[in-house]
Amino acid sequence: MIRRALCFPSFIRKSLLIPPVISPYSNSSSKIGAYNGYASQTSSLEVPDSAPYRENDEYADVDWDNLGFGLMPTDYMYVNKCGAGQHFGHGQLNPYGNIHLSPSAAVLNYGQGLFEGTKAYRKENGQLLLFRPEQNAIRMKSGAQRMCMEAPSVDQFVNALKQTALANKRWVPPPGKGSLYLRPLLIGSGAVLGLAPAPEYTFLIYASPVRNYFKVIHQLYYFLVLTITSIFRIKFYMYVLILVEQEGSAPLNLYVEENFDRASRRGTGSVKTISNYAPVLMAQLRAKKNGFSDVLYLDSATKKNLEEVSSCNIFIAKGRCISTPGTNGTILAGITRKSVIELARDHGYEVQERAVAVDELMEADEVFCTGTAVGVAPVGAITYQNTRMEYKTGSGTICQELYNTLLGIQTGAIEDKKGWIIEIG
């Protein structure tokens, strides 16, 4: 499969009347047409004069067309510390680099740590957009309570994200070329020997420009040629359509895991703690070795109900009914999940949050995953007990419709009527 993104010069975009919306599934008949326009929150954040910026360096030296999902160190990271029983004060932007930790730090010895993930997108006018950052802050505070940690306030969290995004603005990809992934971390940085909460906590945020998590191009230029006046224009139009078809998103191929569990009842499955993720690596690596994209886990108690993919939520659709496992303590309440549920209901779909039996995969029309890194990703096939089930993907699907709407809001191409977007300079 071709992995190089299509990039049209401005004079070609104008001649073909290509609108600025970029999506892997764009379809002129989609219901998202009702969301045209711009309506974002404009941030009142004032960046301190001491904050480091490169005014004359609009973009970092990056091959944006071949950007993947991997760590690409940027210029600055945000750091803030506080002691146990205290409150976080003012943090600071430091040059990106290694951090100093005691070998007896609680995060290293006992896994006392949390992380979040969100993205900043660049608009055509150069402004940056953050998507529902207060939801990440609320989830971190909830997780910190479960893990016996101090946490920044919602305002501190959001302002720290703004500062980090602005300080690394030259690393935010051009519109349609990806996003700046922002990774907030809260760790027990204080030294302990016996099992106990850390005496000190560090809240930090680093960033990296990224494209798609599953390493396939999720980019499609859609356009309408109102008047075709030459044979050349017709041939060029057909050529572009062929290229777009070849570069379309590859649906995921999942494997239902029965030998390993992701989470257990009354555990920390609903918390975005760092200790939830390394245990999935063995099953994930084994699945990828056998040609699968990722693993779909079942509940640990009965092995009869769907839970999550390794790092994202799962949805199934039958007709106009969409179902997703309820957040019952073992499933992470994803922010993308929450947003997709609301958007689906706006589009007239029935959405059920409930126990979803694995056997329902046999009857589903569509399956898709949601998460910060993956967005809304179509699932083309799932293998369960040596039976492979295939699902509808591509044009005209529910997954396509929801992806278009969500990405349009996140990138500013669709009006934000919900107050989800924070716009910063």
FIVODREN-221681 format. One record per residue (C-alpha): x, y, z; residue in one letter; residue number from 1. Coordinates in steps of 0.25 Angstrom, whole numbers, plus 5000, padded with zeros to 4 digits. Example, Ala and Ser with C-alpha at 12.3 -4.5 7.8 and 13.67 -1.06 7.14 Angstrom:
REM FIVODREN-221681
     px     py     pz   code   pos
   5049   4982   5031      A     1
   5055   4996   5029      S     2
This chain:
REM FIVODREN-221681
     px     py     pz   code   pos
   5000   5000   5000      M     1
   5005   5014   4997      I     2
   5008   5022   5009      R     3
   5011   5035   5004      R     4
   5000   5046   5006      A     5
   4995   5054   4994      L     6
   4999   5068   4994      C     7
   4993   5078   4984      F     8
   5000   5091   4980      P     9
   4991   5103   4983      S    10
   4989   5106   4969      F    11
   4983   5092   4967      I    12
   4975   5093   4979      R    13
   4968   5105   4974      K    14
   4966   5100   4960      S    15
   4959   5088   4965      L    16
   4952   5095   4976      L    17
   4957   5086   4987      I    18
   4951   5090   5000      P    19
   4961   5090   5012      P    20
   4954   5078   5020      V    21
   4963   5066   5020      I    22
   4957   5052   5024      S    23
   4960   5038   5021      P    24
   4945   5036   5018      Y    25
   4940   5049   5013      S    26
   4926   5047   5006      N    27
   4918   5059   5000      S    28
   4906   5052   5005      S    29
   4910   5051   5020      S    30
   4901   5057   5030      K    31
   4913   5066   5035      I    32
   4909   5077   5025      G    33
   4900   5083   5035      A    34
   4912   5086   5044      Y    35
   4919   5096   5034      N    36
   4926   5108   5040      G    37
   4935   5112   5052      Y    38
   4931   5114   5066      A    39
   4942   5111   5076      S    40
   4946   5116   5090      Q    41
   4957   5126   5089      T    42
   4967   5125   5100      S    43
   4971   5137   5109      S    44
   4984   5130   5113      L    45
   4995   5140   5113      E    46
   5009   5134   5112      V    47
   5019   5140   5121      P    48
   5030   5148   5114      D    49
   5040   5138   5119      S    50
   5034   5127   5111      A    51
   5043   5122   5100      P    52
   5038   5123   5085      Y    53
   5044   5124   5072      R    54
   5036   5135   5065      E    55
   5043   5134   5051      N    56
   5043   5118   5051      D    57
   5029   5115   5046      E    58
   5031   5100   5044      Y    59
   5042   5090   5049      A    60
   5050   5083   5039      D    61
   5041   5071   5038      V    62
   5036   5062   5026      D    63
   5022   5064   5029      W    64
   5017   5055   5017      D    65
   5024   5043   5023      N    66
   5021   5046   5038      L    67
   5017   5034   5046      G    68
   5013   5031   5060      F    69
   5026   5031   5068      G    70
   5034   5039   5077      L    71
   5040   5052   5071      M    72
   5046   5060   5082      P    73
   5041   5075   5082      T    74
   5047   5087   5088      D    75
   5041   5088   5102      Y    76
   5034   5081   5112      M    77
   5026   5086   5124      Y    78
   5030   5082   5138      V    79
   5023   5084   5152      N    80
   5025   5078   5165      K    81
   5019   5077   5179      C    82
   5020   5070   5192      G    83
   5010   5060   5198      A    84
   4999   5067   5205      G    85
   5002   5080   5197      Q    86
   4996   5086   5185      H    87
   5003   5089   5171      F    88
   5008   5103   5169      G    89
   5014   5109   5157      H    90
   5021   5100   5147      G    91
   5031   5104   5137      Q    92
   5035   5101   5122      L    93
   5049   5094   5121      N    94
   5056   5089   5109      P    95
   5052   5075   5106      Y    96
   5062   5065   5112      G    97
   5063   5054   5122      N    98
   5058   5056   5136      I    99
   5065   5053   5149      H   100
   5059   5042   5158      L   101
   5064   5034   5170      S   102
   5065   5019   5167      P   103
   5055   5017   5179      S   104
   5045   5027   5173      A   105
   5031   5021   5175      A   106
   5028   5021   5160      V   107
   5040   5012   5157      L   108
   5037   5003   5169      N   109
   5022   5002   5170      Y   110
   5017   5008   5158      G   111
   5010   5020   5164      Q   112
   5008   5028   5152      G   113
   4997   5033   5142      L   114
   4997   5038   5128      F   115
   4988   5045   5118      E   116
   4988   5047   5103      G   117
   4982   5059   5095      T   118
   4985   5066   5082      K   119
   4987   5080   5077      A   120
   4983   5083   5062      Y   121
   4987   5095   5054      R   122
   4977   5103   5046      K   123
   4979   5110   5033      E   124
   4981   5123   5040      N   125
   4992   5117   5049      G   126
   4984   5116   5062      Q   127
   4984   5104   5070      L   128
   4972   5095   5075      L   129
   4971   5087   5087      L   130
   4960   5077   5088      F   131
   4953   5076   5102      R   132
   4965   5077   5110      P   133
   4957   5079   5123      E   134
   4952   5064   5121      Q   135
   4967   5059   5122      N   136
   4969   5068   5134      A   137
   4957   5062   5141      I   138
   4961   5048   5138      R   139
   4975   5050   5143      M   140
   4969   5056   5156      K   141
   4960   5044   5158      S   142
   4971   5034   5155      G   143
   4980   5041   5165      A   144
   4970   5039   5176      Q   145
   4970   5024   5173      R   146
   4985   5024   5173      M   147
   4987   5032   5185      C   148
   4994   5044   5178      M   149
   4993   5059   5178      E   150
   4988   5064   5165      A   151
   4988   5078   5158      P   152
   4975   5085   5157      S   153
   4967   5086   5145      V   154
   4971   5100   5142      D   155
   4986   5096   5144      Q   156
   4985   5084   5135      F   157
   4979   5092   5124      V   158
   4988   5104   5125      N   159
   5000   5095   5125      A   160
   4995   5088   5112      L   161
   4993   5102   5106      K   162
   5007   5106   5110      Q   163
   5013   5093   5104      T   164
   5006   5094   5091      A   165
   5010   5108   5089      L   166
   5025   5106   5093      A   167
   5025   5095   5082      N   168
   5017   5102   5072      K   169
   5027   5100   5061      R   170
   5025   5085   5063      W   171
   5010   5085   5060      V   172
   5008   5079   5046      P   173
   5002   5087   5035      P   174
   4987   5086   5034      P   175
   4984   5072   5029      G   176
   4998   5066   5032      K   177
   4995   5061   5046      G   178
   4995   5067   5060      S   179
   5004   5070   5072      L   180
   5002   5059   5082      Y   181
   5002   5064   5096      L   182
   5006   5054   5107      R   183
   5003   5059   5121      P   184
   5009   5050   5132      L   185
   5007   5050   5147      L   186
   5017   5041   5155      I   187
   5022   5038   5169      G   188
   5036   5044   5167      S   189
   5039   5044   5182      G   190
   5048   5033   5188      A   191
   5042   5021   5196      V   192
   5046   5008   5200      L   193
   5034   5001   5207      G   194
   5021   5001   5199      L   195
   5015   5014   5202      A   196
   5011   5027   5194      P   197
   5022   5036   5189      A   198
   5026   5048   5197      P   199
   5027   5056   5184      E   200
   5020   5057   5171      Y   201
   5024   5062   5158      T   202
   5014   5066   5147      F   203
   5020   5068   5133      L   204
   5016   5069   5119      I   205
   5024   5066   5106      Y   206
   5020   5066   5092      A   207
   5022   5059   5079      S   208
   5017   5062   5065      P   209
   5009   5050   5060      V   210
   5001   5044   5049      R   211
   4992   5031   5050      N   212
   4994   5021   5061      Y   213
   4993   5009   5052      F   214
   5003   5014   5042      K   215
   4993   5016   5030      V   216
   4990   5028   5023      I   217
   4977   5034   5028      H   218
   4976   5046   5018      Q   219
   4967   5048   5007      L   220
   4965   5061   4999      Y   221
   4950   5062   4994      Y   222
   4946   5072   4985      F   223
   4935   5076   4975      L   224
   4938   5080   4961      V   225
   4926   5089   4957      L   226
   4931   5091   4943      T   227
   4940   5082   4934      I   228
   4944   5090   4922      T   229
   4956   5082   4917      S   230
   4960   5067   4914      I   231
   4972   5070   4923      F   232
   4963   5073   4935      R   233
   4955   5061   4933      I   234
   4968   5052   4933      K   235
   4974   5059   4945      F   236
   4961   5057   4953      Y   237
   4961   5042   4950      M   238
   4975   5041   4953      Y   239
   4973   5047   4967      V   240
   4962   5038   4970      L   241
   4970   5026   4967      I   242
   4981   5030   4976      L   243
   4972   5033   4987      V   244
   4966   5020   4986      E   245
   4980   5013   4987      Q   246
   4983   5022   4999      E   247
   4971   5019   5007      G   248
   4971   5015   5022      S   249
   4973   5000   5024      A   250
   4963   4994   5033      P   251
   4968   4988   5046      L   252
   4969   4973   5048      N   253
   4966   4969   5062      L   254
   4968   4956   5070      Y   255
   4959   4952   5082      V   256
   4969   4949   5093      E   257
   4964   4938   5103      E   258
   4977   4934   5110      N   259
   4980   4948   5116      F   260
   4972   4959   5123      D   261
   4973   4974   5122      R   262
   4967   4977   5135      A   263
   4959   4970   5146      S   264
   4947   4975   5155      R   265
   4950   4984   5166      R   266
   4964   4987   5160      G   267
   4969   4999   5152      T   268
   4964   4996   5138      G   269
   4956   5009   5139      S   270
   4968   5017   5143      V   271
   4979   5022   5133      K   272
   4990   5017   5141      T   273
   5003   5013   5135      I   274
   5002   4999   5141      S   275
   4991   4996   5132      N   276
   4998   4996   5119      Y   277
   5011   4988   5120      A   278
   5003   4975   5123      P   279
   4996   4975   5110      V   280
   5009   4975   5102      L   281
   5011   4960   5102      M   282
   4997   4957   5096      A   283
   4998   4969   5086      Q   284
   5012   4965   5081      L   285
   5007   4950   5079      R   286
   4995   4955   5071      A   287
   5003   4964   5062      K   288
   5013   4953   5060      K   289
   5001   4945   5054      N   290
   4997   4957   5045      G   291
   4987   4964   5054      F   292
   4986   4979   5057      S   293
   4983   4977   5071      D   294
   4976   4969   5082      V   295
   4961   4970   5087      L   296
   4960   4966   5101      Y   297
   4948   4959   5108      L   298
   4943   4961   5123      D   299
   4952   4954   5133      S   300
   4940   4948   5140      A   301
   4932   4941   5130      T   302
   4940   4942   5117      K   303
   4927   4945   5110      K   304
   4926   4960   5109      N   305
   4935   4970   5101      L   306
   4943   4980   5108      E   307
   4954   4988   5101      E   308
   4965   4987   5090      V   309
   4979   4989   5096      S   310
   4978   5004   5096      S   311
   4964   5008   5091      C   312
   4950   5006   5093      N   313
   4941   4997   5084      I   314
   4927   4999   5077      F   315
   4918   4990   5069      I   316
   4907   4994   5060      A   317
   4895   4987   5055      K   318
   4885   4995   5047      G   319
   4884   5009   5054      R   320
   4887   5003   5067      C   321
   4901   5005   5073      I   322
   4906   4998   5085      S   323
   4918   4999   5094      T   324
   4922   4993   5107      P   325
   4918   5001   5119      G   326
   4929   5007   5128      T   327
   4927   4997   5139      N   328
   4940   4999   5146      G   329
   4949   4990   5137      T   330
   4947   4999   5125      I   331
   4954   5013   5123      L   332
   4944   5024   5120      A   333
   4951   5029   5108      G   334
   4949   5044   5104      I   335
   4948   5040   5089      T   336
   4938   5029   5093      R   337
   4929   5040   5101      K   338
   4930   5049   5089      S   339
   4926   5039   5079      V   340
   4914   5034   5087      I   341
   4909   5049   5088      E   342
   4911   5051   5073      L   343
   4904   5038   5069      A   344
   4892   5042   5077      R   345
   4892   5055   5070      D   346
   4892   5048   5057      H   347
   4880   5040   5061      G   348
   4886   5027   5065      Y   349
   4882   5019   5077      E   350
   4894   5017   5086      V   351
   4894   5007   5097      Q   352
   4905   5006   5108      E   353
   4903   4992   5113      R   354
   4909   4978   5114      A   355
   4912   4974   5100      V   356
   4913   4959   5098      A   357
   4925   4954   5089      V   358
   4914   4946   5081      D   359
   4908   4959   5076      E   360
   4920   4960   5067      L   361
   4914   4950   5058      M   362
   4902   4959   5055      E   363
   4909   4972   5055      A   364
   4909   4981   5042      D   365
   4920   4989   5047      E   366
   4931   4990   5057      V   367
   4940   5001   5060      F   368
   4950   5006   5071      C   369
   4951   5020   5078      T   370
   4963   5027   5085      G   371
   4972   5039   5085      T   372
   4982   5032   5077      A   373
   4974   5025   5067      V   374
   4962   5034   5066      G   375
   4950   5026   5060      V   376
   4957   5014   5053      A   377
   4949   5004   5045      P   378
   4950   4989   5048      V   379
   4950   4980   5036      G   380
   4951   4967   5042      A   381
   4951   4960   5056      I   382
   4956   4946   5058      T   383
   4949   4938   5070      Y   384
   4952   4924   5073      Q   385
   4957   4921   5059      N   386
   4945   4928   5052      T   387
   4948   4941   5044      R   388
   4936   4951   5044      M   389
   4937   4962   5034      E   390
   4930   4976   5034      Y   391
   4926   4987   5026      K   392
   4936   4998   5024      T   393
   4938   5011   5016      G   394
   4928   5020   5009      S   395
   4915   5021   5015      G   396
   4917   5014   5028      T   397
   4914   5019   5042      I   398
   4929   5019   5045      C   399
   4932   5028   5033      Q   400
   4921   5038   5037      E   401
   4926   5039   5052      L   402
   4940   5040   5048      Y   403
   4937   5052   5038      N   404
   4929   5059   5049      T   405
   4939   5057   5060      L   406
   4951   5061   5052      L   407
   4944   5072   5046      G   408
   4941   5078   5059      I   409
   4956   5075   5064      Q   410
   4962   5082   5053      T   411
   4953   5094   5052      G   412
   4947   5090   5039      A   413
   4933   5088   5045      I   414
   4926   5097   5055      E   415
   4928   5094   5069      D   416
   4914   5095   5075      K   417
   4917   5088   5088      K   418
   4929   5097   5093      G   419
   4938   5085   5092      W   420
   4949   5093   5085      I   421
   4959   5103   5092      I   422
   4967   5112   5082      E   423
   4980   5117   5085      I   424
   4990   5126   5078      G   425
